[in-house]
């Protein structure tokens, strides 16, 4: 199943090149009481609601996906977790680039030794909202990544069980301004986390560790790799994250980028494509 949020917070299922409006599903969610639990209310109930979602989609009049404004398929993540330098060829390019390397004093350490990082939840947008460059005089880079969306609350979990807590996958952009500040500052301006265009449920996607992906800027190819090139795989990243943070439904993991990162400026258009997920276009302003 491919789940999206679009236009003014409509919920849709994507079938082929069409979107079926299933927003009536929101009436089936249990009412929230203060204090609202951490996480995304829809993702938390996704498993239970699937039969109803499919039924609503069957009854909906399909709209063509190409005219639709896609928002992030997750509305309320409690956190966005990032994995540092997780592709070898990107590690090499980072070492050779002064502007990237400024923060890589720990580059001889393993990912487990460095730990993960967090991006502010408020940085999250969908592809149609675009990326707003926050420091026009500095270098803002694109990082194409596989996005993993957690499906249920979990404490520490073993690597062997970790993929079992995944709701699904989406295309992610971990935008970053280069410089000397802490990662959580440079990667968290509003719109510096893009997720879209929809969530592909884990059962439909299959193995997340064998997906070709690309990122183009204005039609020029910048990044291309396969998720099998990751230094530590998705299950291990989830296990590592869960050893530190309780994971909640809707939490997003950005699993690291490959070689070919580079700057964007207002007016550029980024196009990202992931095998078995789809394609998303993101304007820079
Ligand atoms: Mn990244």
Boltz pocket constraint, residues with backbone or C-beta under 6 A from the ligand:
constraints:
  - pocket:
      binder: B
      contacts: [[A, 82], [A, 83], [A, 143], [A, 145], [A, 174], [A, 254], [A, 256], [A, 257]]
      max_distance: 6.0
